[in-house]
Amino acid sequence: MAKLITSLLCLTIIFSFIFLTTSKEAKYHPEKYGPGSLKSYQCGGECTRRCSNTKYHKPCMFFCQKCCAKCLCVPPGTYGNKQVCPCYNNWKTQQGGPKCP
């Protein structure tokens, strides 16, 4: 009985790992997220997705929409992946920090 429970637990962990590594957010297509991939009217929806997991939703949305309007792209996922959109990644504040979330 203990071997069965251990085996099921191991299988659950393996399937969870496979699911997480092949999730939609883990993969991205440069043509879908790269520079100029959006129209200005699409920024609201993409920024809503990008800022969905932050506790600072209003500032995230403000800066994301500002960056999207300039760059016409928003990186995939809710955090990171900024290398996909160089304009979004390289726009800095006066203090040298990242402007875009």
DAVEN-V229233 format. One record per helix or strand. SS is the DSSP state (H for helix, E for strand). FROM is the first residue (numbers start at 1). LEN is the number of residues. If there is no record, write none. Layout:
ss->SS from->FROM len->LEN
ss->SS from->FROM len->LEN
This chain:
ss->H from->2 len->20
ss->H from->30 len->4
ss->H from->40 len->11
ss->H from->57 len->15
ss->H from->82 len->3
ss->H from->86 len->5
ss->E from->92 len->1
ss->E from->98 len->1
